[in-house]
Amino acid sequence: MTADSAFKILNVDDYRAALYSRTKILRQAGYEVVEATTGRQALETVRRERPQLVLLDVNLPDITGFEVCKQIKADPDLAIIQVVHMTASSSSTADQVRGLDQGADGYLIEPLEPEVLIATVRSLERAYRAEAKVRTAALHWEQTFEAISDGVCLLDGDGHIVRANAVFARLAGTESGALAGHRLRDVIAGLDTNMGAASRVVHELEREGRWLHVRIDPIRDAGGGAEGAVCIVADVTEAKLAESARQDLLRSERVARGEAEAANRAKDEFLAVVSHELRTPLTAMLGWSSMLRPDDLATEKARRAFDVIARNTRVQAQLVDDLLDVSRIVSGKLSLEVGSVNLARVAEGALDAVRRAAVTKGIEVRTTVEGVLRPFAGDAARLQQVVLNLVANAVKFTPAGGRVDVTVRMAPNTVTIEVRDTGIGIPPERLPRIFERFNQGDSTSRRSQGGLGLGLAIVRHLTELHHGSVVAASEGPGKGATFTVTLPAAPPPAATTQVVRSGARPPEPPTEPDLTGVRVLLVDDDQDTLELFGAALAQCGASVSSAADATVALRVFEREVPHVIISDIGMPRMDGYDFIRQIRARRPEEGGRVPAIALTAYAMGVDSGRAADAGYQRHVTKPVDPLVLTRAVSDLVRG
C-alpha cells in the first residue's frame, strides 16, 4: 500500500440494518467499503479484495468472528490486515479479552456514535499506513541487499560475518546461511578487517583464477567508534580480460553511429534532390499552363490538352508535396510557423483551389460562417492545407450533381471546421483506419480514384500539431461523410482587427499586382523557369533582367541595381546562398540591402531558415503559381 492509495474496509455483519448504516457512514467519510454477511464470505473477500481493515461482527451465522480473525492473523500474507471486533453492548469482558488475545487490533461496542467510528477508523488507518511504510522499507532493503550484483556482507566489531547476500556466498564458494559467525579473513584469506582509524580498506587479489576487488567500510556508532563494517566484493576478472575488447566495441560503435548519421543526412539530401528534380520541370509546366488563357487556344482539342496538362501537373505537384510532408512527419521534422490566422482567407484559398474541379463535376460547394470569426494563433498555410485536403476529398468522392457543405464555427475557446458531402460514404470497418498513411478505400487495380492515401494522414498530423483533433463520421456507403476539425482558438501572437461576421462572404482573392516601373533581377539556371517567370513579371509591368547563373547576375547587378532580386538556390559554380552573400557584402548605397526572394525546388525543412540566414527576405518553393511570385514581389516593394 502506498501513501496515496485508497484505504479499503471490509464490513462484516449478518444484521443488514447495521451493515447498511455502518457502510453508509464509512463511504460518506471517503472510504472504499466492501461487505460480507457470513464468516466464510468474509474470509473469501479478504483473500480476494485484500482490505486494510476488517470491521468484524463477533456473532456470525456460520463461524464466529473470533475464528475469522484467528484465520486472518494466521496467514502470513494477511496478518498485516487490521481486525476490529464489533459487538452489542451485552458483550462480556471475557469476549473482549478473547478477541484481543486471538489477534484483533481493537474491540468496539455498539451502538456507536458515527464520530467515534470514524475517529477509530482514522486512527487505525494512520497506524496501518505507518506499519506499511516500515514493512515496505524493510522489504525494499531485503530486496536491494539480495539484488546487489556485487557480493555484500555485514560484519560485527570483531570481524565476524553477521549476514551475507547470495553473490558474496557464491564468490566465497559456500552458501550464504553457512557464513554467519565466521571471520571474514577465514572466508577470504588475506583480508584485513581491523577498522582502526582508517575509514576504508581496499584490496584487489586473485583467488582461484578470479580477480576480486574488495572494499571494506566501517559502520560507526554515535561516538565515532567502529562497531562493525560492510564489505563489498566485486568480481572484476571479466572487466580486466575484456578491456581491450570493450575499447574495440566502442570504436566500432562510434564508426557505426557516424555511418548511420551520414546515411540519414544522405537520405535527407536525396529527398531534397528528388524534390528539386521533380519540382523544376513542374514549375515550367504549371506556370505556363496557368498563364495561358483559354481564348489563346485555337481548337477545342487544344483547350482539352491545356486542361489535361494543368490538371495532371497539379496532381503531380500535390503528390510530391504529400510525400515530402509524410517524410517530415515520420522523421519528426514537420513544424509550424505560428502566426495570426484569418480563417475566412484560409477557407477561401482552399475553396479556390477546388472550385474548377467542383464546377466540372457539377458539384455545388456551399460555405457557411457561424459566429464572429476572430484571428487566432496557428499556421495559416498548414491550416489551408488541412481544409484543402478535406474539401478536395469531398469533391473527389462525391458523384456529379452532389453537394459539399463547408461550415466554420467560432466558439469562445474553439474553432470548428466541418466538411460534409453527399458522396459515396465510408464503410464502418474503414472508419477507425481512415487517417492512417496510405489507407485507401480501394487499393486494387480497378480503383476509380487516384492518389497515395496520404491526404487524411497529413490532415490529422497537422491538426494535432495545432493541439486540435479531427474526426470522421459516415452512416455507411452511399450516405456521404462528415469530417470535423476542432482547434483551440488561442489569441494570435500579433493583434488583428479584421473579423468576418455570421453569414458574411469571405474576402475575394486579390488580382494581379501592378509592378509598373519595378526593376527585377531574375536568376535561374533552368531556362524554362527563367522564361516563365520573366514573362509573368513582364505581364504585370515589371522591367526584368534575366541571368542564367550567379556570375552573370553579379555583372547585371553592377550595371543597374534592381528593386528586387529573385534567385534560384541550386545553381552550378555559385549557388544562391553565395550569390546573396556577395550582394549583402556591399554598402547600402551600392545595393547591399535590395530585398530578395529565394526561389528553390529544394524543400528541406531547414531551407527557409538557411535562406533567411544568408540574406533573403522571402523563401518560395517550386512549383509556384506565377501569380504567387508576382504578389511576393509586390509585397516586398510596397512593404
Rosetta blueprint (number, residue, H / E / L):
1 M L
2 T L
3 A L
4 D L
5 S L
6 A L
7 F L
8 K E
9 I E
10 L E
11 N E
12 V E
13 D L
14 D L
15 Y L
16 R H
17 A H
18 A H
19 L H
20 Y H
21 S H
22 R H
23 T H
24 K H
25 I H
26 L H
27 R H
28 Q H
29 A L
30 G L
31 Y L
32 E E
33 V E
34 V E
35 E E
36 A E
37 T L
38 T L
39 G H
40 R H
41 Q H
42 A H
43 L H
44 E H
45 T H
46 V H
47 R H
48 R H
49 E H
50 R L
51 P L
52 Q L
53 L E
54 V E
55 L E
56 L E
57 D E
58 V L
59 N L
60 L L
61 P L
62 D L
63 I L
64 T L
65 G H
66 F H
67 E H
68 V H
69 C H
70 K H
71 Q H
72 I H
73 K H
74 A H
75 D L
76 P L
77 D L
78 L L
79 A L
80 I L
81 I L
82 Q E
83 V E
84 V E
85 H E
86 M E
87 T E
88 A E
89 S L
90 S L
91 S L
92 S L
93 T H
94 A H
95 D H
96 Q H
97 V H
98 R H
99 G H
100 L H
101 D H
102 Q L
103 G L
104 A L
105 D L
106 G E
107 Y E
108 L E
109 I E
110 E E
111 P L
112 L L
113 E L
114 P H
115 E H
116 V H
117 L H
118 I H
119 A H
120 T H
121 V H
122 R H
123 S H
124 L H
125 E H
126 R H
127 A H
128 Y H
129 R H
130 A H
131 E H
132 A H
133 K H
134 V H
135 R H
136 T H
137 A H
138 A H
139 L H
140 H H
141 W H
142 E H
143 Q H
144 T H
145 F H
146 E H
147 A H
148 I L
149 S L
150 D L
151 G E
152 V E
153 C E
154 L E
155 L E
156 D E
157 G L
158 D L
159 G L
160 H E
161 I E
162 V E
163 R E
164 A E
165 N L
166 A H
167 V H
168 F H
169 A H
170 R H
171 L H
172 A H
173 G L
174 T L
175 E L
176 S H
177 G H
178 A H
179 L L
180 A L
181 G L
182 H L
183 R E
184 L H
185 R H
186 D H
187 V H
188 I L
189 A L
190 G L
191 L L
192 D L
193 T L
194 N L
195 M L
196 G L
197 A L
198 A L
199 S L
200 R L
201 V E
202 V E
203 H E
204 E E
205 L E
206 E E
207 R E
208 E L
209 G L
210 R E
211 W E
212 L E
213 H E
214 V E
215 R E
216 I E
217 D E
218 P E
219 I E
220 R E
221 D L
222 A L
223 G L
224 G L
225 G L
226 A E
227 E E
228 G E
229 A E
230 V E
231 C E
232 I E
233 V E
234 A E
235 D E
236 V L
237 T H
238 E H
239 A H
240 K H
241 L H
242 A H
243 E H
244 S H
245 A H
246 R H
247 Q H
248 D H
249 L H
250 L H
251 R H
252 S H
253 E H
254 R H
255 V H
256 A H
257 R H
258 G H
259 E H
260 A H
261 E H
262 A H
263 A H
264 N H
265 R H
266 A H
267 K H
268 D H
269 E H
270 F H
271 L H
272 A H
273 V H
274 V H
275 S H
276 H H
277 E H
278 L H
279 R H
280 T H
281 P H
282 L H
283 T H
284 A H
285 M H
286 L H
287 G H
288 W H
289 S H
290 S H
291 M H
292 L L
293 R L
294 P H
295 D H
296 D H
297 L L
298 A L
299 T L
300 E H
301 K H
302 A H
303 R H
304 R H
305 A H
306 F H
307 D H
308 V H
309 I H
310 A H
311 R H
312 N H
313 T H
314 R H
315 V H
316 Q H
317 A H
318 Q H
319 L H
320 V H
321 D H
322 D H
323 L H
324 L H
325 D H
326 V H
327 S H
328 R H
329 I H
330 V H
331 S H
332 G L
333 K L
334 L L
335 S L
336 L L
337 E L
338 V L
339 G E
340 S E
341 V E
342 N L
343 L H
344 A H
345 R H
346 V H
347 A H
348 E H
349 G H
350 A H
351 L H
352 D H
353 A H
354 V H
355 R H
356 R H
357 A H
358 A H
359 V H
360 T H
361 K H
362 G L
363 I L
364 E E
365 V E
366 R E
367 T E
368 T E
369 V E
370 E E
371 G L
372 V L
373 L E
374 R L
375 P L
376 F E
377 A E
378 G E
379 D L
380 A H
381 A H
382 R H
383 L H
384 Q H
385 Q H
386 V H
387 V H
388 L H
389 N H
390 L H
391 V H
392 A H
393 N H
394 A H
395 V H
396 K H
397 F L
398 T L
399 P L
400 A L
401 G L
402 G L
403 R E
404 V E
405 D E
406 V E
407 T E
408 V E
409 R E
410 M E
411 A L
412 P L
413 N L
414 T E
415 V E
416 T E
417 I E
418 E E
419 V E
420 R E
421 D E
422 T L
423 G L
424 I L
425 G L
426 I L
427 P L
428 P H
429 E H
430 R H
431 L H
432 P H
433 R H
434 I L
435 F L
436 E L
437 R L
438 F L
439 N L
440 Q L
441 G L
442 D L
443 S L
444 T L
445 S L
446 R L
447 R L
448 S L
449 Q L
450 G L
451 G L
452 L L
453 G L
454 L L
455 G H
456 L H
457 A H
458 I H
459 V H
460 R H
461 H H
462 L H
463 T H
464 E H
465 L H
466 H L
467 H L
468 G L
469 S E
470 V E
471 V E
472 A E
473 A E
474 S L
475 E L
476 G L
477 P L
478 G L
479 K L
480 G L
481 A E
482 T E
483 F E
484 T E
485 V E
486 T E
487 L E
488 P E
489 A L
490 A L
491 P L
492 P L
493 P L
494 A L
495 A L
496 T L
497 T L
498 Q L
499 V L
500 V E
501 R L
502 S L
503 G L
504 A L
505 R L
506 P L
507 P L
508 E L
509 P L
510 P L
511 T L
512 E L
513 P L
514 D L
515 L L
516 T L
517 G L
518 V L
519 R E
520 V E
521 L E
522 L E
523 V E
524 D L
525 D L
526 D L
527 Q H
528 D H
529 T H
530 L H
531 E H
532 L H
533 F H
534 G H
535 A H
536 A H
537 L H
538 A H
539 Q H
540 C L
541 G L
542 A L
543 S E
544 V E
545 S E
546 S E
547 A E
548 A L
549 D L
550 A H
551 T H
552 V H
553 A H
554 L H
555 R H
556 V H
557 F H
558 E H
559 R H
560 E L
561 V L
562 P L
563 H L
564 V E
565 I E
566 I E
567 S E
568 D E
569 I L
570 G L
571 M L
572 P L
573 R L
574 M L
575 D L
576 G H
577 Y H
578 D H
579 F H
580 I H
581 R H
582 Q H
583 I H
584 R H
585 A L
586 R L
587 R L
588 P H
589 E H
590 E H
591 G L
592 G L
593 R L
594 V L
595 P L
596 A E
597 I E
598 A E
599 L E
600 T E
601 A L
602 Y L
603 A L
604 M L
605 G L
606 V L
607 D H
608 S H
609 G H
610 R H
611 A H
612 A H
613 D H
614 A H
615 G L
616 Y L
617 Q L
618 R E
619 H E
620 V E
621 T E
622 K L
623 P L
624 V L
625 D L
626 P H
627 L H
628 V H
629 L H
630 T H
631 R H
632 A H
633 V H
634 S H
635 D H
636 L H
637 V H
638 R H
639 G L
